């Protein structure tokens, strides 16, 4: 295990978190900063990371004396990763991985297993016994993210507009969605401007709230859980390996997914920052992801137990 200081960051498109720790995981300082996705805004990502480091280290520590480990959105592409690291403070050593992989390592303590993250988007990662990893979904709200908050929101919005058209029943879910739209200063057309996954995901709690009494909401909930169960099945996780679920939708959907799979779906043991530390200290393997498109022609693995 390496000694010294470790600056570990969990970086996302909305915000980033960081901790300065020793090799044993003792937290010396921690902080939060703004968006840190170099694919969407490289300059902002570097600024957020630098702010995070300064908040954790201040004038006490030099970057060159610390190991930097980051699990971040937008860091899968080698070119973007290189540009990001080049612009960041000069650390003694850097370990870079995707945010999903860092969360996977934290969830299972670096042991083979799998993690589904169901939040605004959806991504699933599995660590194989040989130290390689596979990823499923994570395609974004247009191409994928089935069972995500954005997916739930889109279904809720379509249901509400179908109620307006007289095609679907005017139930409490439709009323709740339309109330959000009416509260916007302008027409429905104005509300649509800039619509993206974050705003759609804001409708997901309305589906969960209405599912106890409205068939339409219950149907959306059931389909979302089925999507996530199918995603878990595509990972081919044997019964001896842990299967975990995290994200904002996990508490509501974890029991349903477990029932569909017929196996436990656990709460992660630790977070992505701990996952970064485990990789940086050599207690978990660095990320070696199998490209899902390159591997598309490979035979499918066993189904989830």
C-alpha positions as CSV (number, residue, x, y, z in Angstrom):
1,X,0.0,0.0,0.0
2,X,1.3,3.4,-0.9
3,X,1.9,6.0,1.9
4,X,1.4,9.7,1.8
5,X,-1.5,11.9,1.0
6,X,-4.3,11.1,-1.4
7,X,-6.6,13.7,-3.0
8,X,-9.7,11.7,-4.2
9,X,-12.5,13.3,-6.2
10,X,-15.9,12.2,-7.3
11,X,-16.6,14.5,-10.3
12,X,-19.9,14.9,-12.1
13,X,-21.7,17.2,-14.5
14,X,-23.6,18.9,-11.7
15,X,-21.0,19.1,-8.9
16,X,-17.9,17.4,-7.6
17,X,-16.8,16.2,-4.1
18,X,-13.2,15.8,-2.8
19,X,-11.4,14.4,0.2
20,X,-7.8,14.7,1.3
21,X,-7.0,11.4,3.0
22,X,-4.1,9.2,4.2
23,X,-3.6,5.7,2.8
24,X,-5.8,4.2,5.6
25,X,-8.7,6.4,4.5
26,X,-8.6,8.9,7.4
27,X,-10.2,12.1,6.2
28,X,-8.0,15.1,6.7
29,X,-10.2,17.5,4.8
30,X,-13.2,17.5,2.4
31,X,-15.0,20.0,0.1
32,X,-17.5,20.4,-2.7
33,X,-17.3,22.4,-5.9
34,X,-19.2,23.0,-9.1
35,X,-19.6,21.0,-12.3
36,X,-16.6,18.9,-13.4
37,X,-17.2,17.2,-16.7
38,X,-14.4,18.0,-19.1
39,X,-16.3,16.7,-22.1
40,X,-19.0,19.4,-21.8
41,X,-16.8,22.2,-20.4
42,X,-13.1,21.6,-20.0
43,X,-12.3,25.0,-18.6
44,X,-15.1,24.8,-16.0
45,X,-14.0,21.2,-15.1
46,X,-10.4,22.3,-14.4
47,X,-11.6,25.4,-12.4
48,X,-13.9,23.2,-10.3
49,X,-11.1,20.6,-9.6
50,X,-8.6,23.4,-8.8
51,X,-11.2,24.9,-6.4
52,X,-11.8,21.6,-4.8
53,X,-8.0,21.0,-4.3
54,X,-7.5,24.4,-2.8
55,X,-10.4,24.0,-0.4
56,X,-9.0,20.6,0.8
57,X,-5.3,21.5,0.9
58,X,-5.2,25.3,1.3
59,X,-1.7,26.6,1.7
60,X,-0.7,23.6,3.8
61,X,0.0,21.1,1.1
62,X,1.6,21.1,-2.3
63,X,0.0,19.2,-5.2
64,X,3.3,17.5,-6.0
65,X,3.2,15.8,-2.6
66,X,-0.2,14.2,-3.1
67,X,-1.5,11.3,-5.2
68,X,-4.6,12.5,-7.2
69,X,-7.3,9.9,-7.9
70,X,-10.5,10.9,-9.7
71,X,-13.6,9.1,-10.8
72,X,-15.2,11.5,-13.3
73,X,-17.9,11.9,-15.9
74,X,-16.5,12.5,-19.3
75,X,-13.1,10.9,-18.7
76,X,-13.5,7.8,-20.8
77,X,-12.1,9.4,-23.9
78,X,-8.2,9.4,-23.9
79,X,-7.9,12.7,-25.6
80,X,-10.2,14.6,-23.2
81,X,-8.5,12.8,-20.3
82,X,-5.0,14.0,-21.4
83,X,-6.1,17.6,-21.9
84,X,-7.8,17.6,-18.5
85,X,-4.8,16.3,-16.6
86,X,-2.5,18.6,-18.4
87,X,-4.5,21.6,-17.3
88,X,-4.9,20.4,-13.6
89,X,-2.5,21.1,-10.8
90,X,0.7,19.0,-11.0
91,X,0.2,16.1,-8.6
92,X,2.8,13.6,-7.7
93,X,0.8,10.8,-9.4
94,X,-2.6,10.6,-11.0
95,X,-5.1,7.7,-11.2
96,X,-8.0,8.5,-13.5
97,X,-11.2,6.4,-13.9
98,X,-14.8,6.9,-14.9
99,X,-17.2,7.8,-12.2
100,X,-19.1,4.5,-12.7
101,X,-16.0,2.5,-12.1
102,X,-15.0,4.4,-9.0
103,X,-18.5,3.9,-7.6
104,X,-18.3,0.2,-8.5
105,X,-15.0,-0.2,-6.6
106,X,-16.4,1.6,-3.6
107,X,-19.6,-0.4,-3.6
108,X,-17.9,-3.8,-3.4
109,X,-14.5,-2.9,-1.8
110,X,-12.6,-3.8,-5.0
111,X,-14.0,-7.3,-5.2
112,X,-15.6,-8.7,-8.4
113,X,-19.2,-7.7,-8.6
114,X,-21.5,-5.2,-10.3
115,X,-23.2,-1.9,-9.6
116,X,-26.2,-0.2,-11.2
117,X,-26.5,3.5,-10.7
118,X,-30.1,4.8,-11.3
119,X,-30.3,8.6,-11.0
120,X,-30.9,11.2,-13.6
121,X,-29.3,8.7,-16.0
122,X,-28.5,5.0,-15.7
123,X,-25.2,3.1,-16.0
124,X,-24.1,-0.4,-14.9
125,X,-20.6,-1.6,-14.4
126,X,-19.2,-5.0,-13.6
127,X,-15.7,-5.9,-12.3
128,X,-14.6,-9.3,-13.6
129,X,-12.2,-11.7,-11.8
130,X,-9.4,-10.9,-14.2
131,X,-9.5,-7.1,-13.3
132,X,-11.2,-6.0,-16.5
133,X,-14.6,-4.3,-16.4
134,X,-17.6,-4.0,-18.6
135,X,-20.2,-1.2,-18.8
136,X,-23.8,-1.3,-19.9
137,X,-26.0,1.6,-20.9
138,X,-24.8,5.1,-20.0
139,X,-25.7,6.1,-23.5
140,X,-27.5,9.2,-22.4
141,X,-31.2,10.1,-22.2
142,X,-31.7,10.1,-26.0
143,X,-30.1,6.7,-26.8
144,X,-30.5,4.9,-23.5
145,X,-30.8,5.5,-19.7
146,X,-33.7,3.1,-19.5
147,X,-35.3,3.2,-16.0
148,X,-33.5,6.5,-15.1
149,X,-35.0,9.6,-13.7
150,X,-35.1,11.2,-17.1
151,X,-36.8,8.1,-18.5
152,X,-39.5,8.2,-15.7
153,X,-39.9,11.9,-16.4
154,X,-40.4,11.5,-20.1
155,X,-43.0,8.8,-19.5
156,X,-44.8,11.0,-17.0
157,X,-44.7,14.0,-19.4
158,X,-46.1,11.9,-22.3
159,X,-48.9,10.6,-20.0
160,X,-49.8,14.1,-19.0
161,X,-50.0,15.4,-22.5
162,X,-52.0,12.3,-23.6
163,X,-54.4,13.3,-20.9
164,X,-54.6,16.8,-22.3
165,X,-55.4,15.2,-25.7
166,X,-58.1,13.0,-24.2
167,X,-56.3,9.8,-24.9
168,X,-55.2,9.0,-21.3
169,X,-57.2,9.5,-18.1
170,X,-56.9,12.8,-16.3
171,X,-55.4,11.3,-13.1
172,X,-53.3,12.7,-10.2
173,X,-50.1,12.0,-12.1
174,X,-51.2,14.0,-15.1
175,X,-52.4,16.8,-12.9
176,X,-49.1,17.0,-11.0
177,X,-47.1,17.2,-14.1
178,X,-49.3,19.8,-15.7
179,X,-49.1,21.9,-12.5
180,X,-45.4,22.1,-12.9
181,X,-45.8,23.2,-16.5
182,X,-48.5,25.8,-15.6
183,X,-46.2,27.3,-12.9
184,X,-43.7,28.1,-15.6
185,X,-43.9,31.7,-16.8
186,X,-45.1,31.2,-20.3
187,X,-46.7,28.6,-22.6
188,X,-45.9,24.9,-22.9
189,X,-43.7,25.8,-25.9
190,X,-41.7,28.2,-23.7
191,X,-41.3,25.4,-21.0
192,X,-39.9,23.1,-23.6
193,X,-37.0,25.4,-24.4
194,X,-33.8,23.9,-23.1
195,X,-35.5,20.8,-21.9
196,X,-33.0,18.1,-20.9
197,X,-32.6,15.1,-18.6
198,X,-32.3,17.1,-15.4
199,X,-35.6,18.8,-15.8
200,X,-37.3,15.6,-17.0
201,X,-35.9,13.7,-14.0
202,X,-37.7,16.2,-11.7
203,X,-40.9,14.5,-12.7
204,X,-39.7,11.1,-11.4
205,X,-40.8,11.7,-7.8
206,X,-44.3,12.5,-9.0
207,X,-44.4,9.0,-10.6
208,X,-43.3,7.4,-7.3
209,X,-45.8,9.4,-5.3
210,X,-48.7,8.5,-7.6
211,X,-47.8,4.8,-8.0
212,X,-49.8,3.8,-4.9
213,X,-53.1,4.9,-6.3
214,X,-52.8,5.5,-10.1
215,X,-52.5,2.6,-12.6
216,X,-50.6,4.7,-15.1
217,X,-47.9,5.7,-12.5
218,X,-47.7,2.1,-11.3
219,X,-47.2,0.9,-14.9
220,X,-44.3,3.3,-15.4
221,X,-42.8,2.2,-12.1
222,X,-43.1,-1.5,-13.1
223,X,-41.6,-0.9,-16.5
224,X,-38.7,1.1,-15.1
225,X,-37.9,-1.7,-12.6
226,X,-38.1,-4.2,-15.5
227,X,-35.6,-2.2,-17.5
228,X,-33.1,-2.2,-14.6
229,X,-33.6,-5.9,-13.9
230,X,-32.9,-6.6,-17.6
231,X,-29.8,-4.4,-17.4
232,X,-28.5,-6.3,-14.4
233,X,-29.2,-9.6,-16.2
234,X,-27.0,-8.4,-19.1
235,X,-24.0,-8.1,-16.8
236,X,-24.0,-11.9,-16.2
237,X,-23.2,-11.5,-12.5
238,X,-22.8,-14.9,-10.8
239,X,-24.7,-15.5,-7.5
240,X,-21.3,-15.5,-5.6
241,X,-20.6,-11.9,-6.6
242,X,-22.2,-8.9,-5.1
243,X,-24.8,-6.9,-7.0
244,X,-25.4,-3.3,-5.8
245,X,-27.6,-0.4,-6.7
246,X,-27.1,3.3,-6.0
247,X,-28.5,6.6,-7.1
248,X,-31.5,8.7,-6.3
249,X,-34.0,6.1,-7.5
250,X,-32.3,3.1,-5.8
251,X,-34.3,3.2,-2.5
252,X,-37.6,3.0,-4.4
253,X,-36.5,0.5,-7.1
254,X,-34.0,-1.8,-5.4
255,X,-36.7,-4.1,-3.8
256,X,-38.6,-4.4,-7.1
257,X,-35.4,-5.2,-9.1
258,X,-34.3,-7.7,-6.5
259,X,-37.7,-9.4,-6.7
260,X,-37.6,-9.6,-10.5
261,X,-34.1,-11.0,-10.4
262,X,-34.7,-13.4,-7.5
263,X,-31.5,-12.4,-5.8
264,X,-30.4,-9.7,-3.3
265,X,-29.5,-6.2,-4.5
266,X,-27.4,-4.6,-1.9
267,X,-26.7,-1.0,-0.8
268,X,-23.1,-0.1,-1.7
269,X,-20.6,-0.5,1.1
270,X,-18.9,2.8,0.4
271,X,-18.9,5.6,-2.2
272,X,-16.9,6.5,-5.3
273,X,-14.3,8.5,-3.3
274,X,-13.4,5.4,-1.4
275,X,-13.3,3.6,-4.7
276,X,-10.7,6.1,-5.9
277,X,-8.6,5.6,-2.8
278,X,-8.7,1.8,-3.2
279,X,-7.4,2.1,-6.8
280,X,-4.8,4.7,-5.9
281,X,-3.4,2.6,-3.0
282,X,-3.3,-0.6,-5.1
283,X,-6.1,-2.4,-3.2
284,X,-8.2,-2.5,-6.4
285,X,-7.2,-2.7,-10.0
286,X,-7.0,0.3,-12.3
287,X,-9.8,0.6,-14.8
288,X,-9.4,-1.6,-17.9
289,X,-12.8,-1.3,-19.6
290,X,-13.8,-3.5,-22.4
291,X,-15.3,-1.3,-25.1
292,X,-19.0,-2.3,-25.4
293,X,-19.2,-1.6,-29.1
294,X,-16.0,-3.5,-29.9
295,X,-17.2,-6.4,-27.8
296,X,-20.7,-6.4,-29.4
297,X,-19.9,-9.5,-31.5
298,X,-18.8,-11.6,-28.4
299,X,-21.1,-14.3,-27.1
300,X,-23.4,-13.2,-24.4
301,X,-22.5,-14.2,-20.8
302,X,-24.7,-16.2,-18.4
303,X,-27.9,-14.5,-17.1
304,X,-28.0,-13.0,-13.7
305,X,-29.0,-15.5,-11.0
